[in-house]
Amino acid sequence: NIMISTKVNFVHLCEYASLSDGKLNVLGVFEGLTSPGFPIIFPQLYVVTNLTFLETSEEEVTQEIQILSPNGDVVSKYPVSFPVMESNKRIGTIGQLNNVSFKEAGQYKLKVFIDGIEVKSEDLQIERQ
């Protein structure tokens, strides 16, 4: 599978996300978190992405979202596959992550992969209150 050119318009980690009448609803976007103690466990978190593929693909592409701990361990991941029938069209995904555990304070990463290739990485700072 050859990597097709991808632009990541945005990626958000949030409390809840849904689609309603073709509109994206995103609630409680996290840029960082504070907690009085660790681990912090979230029964559900959502990851929303919006991508533009600059070309079409004969095969489905696989997007995987990963949250990585400060030492690089995968805390949570969400894979989804979909066709890319039109070029330069925005494609949005909503991924539900269950029982996400942040075991310690530190610099976490939110990463987006397309067909196994990293296309976006954002910092997620988790701090002790």
Secondary structure, DSSP 8 states (H G I E B T S, - for coil): -----EEEEEEEEEEEEEEETTEEEEEEEESEEEESSS-EEEEEEEEEEEEEESS--SS-EEEEEEEE-TTS-EEEEEEEEE---STTEEEEEEEEEEEEEE-SSEEEEEEEEETTEEEEEEEEEEEE-
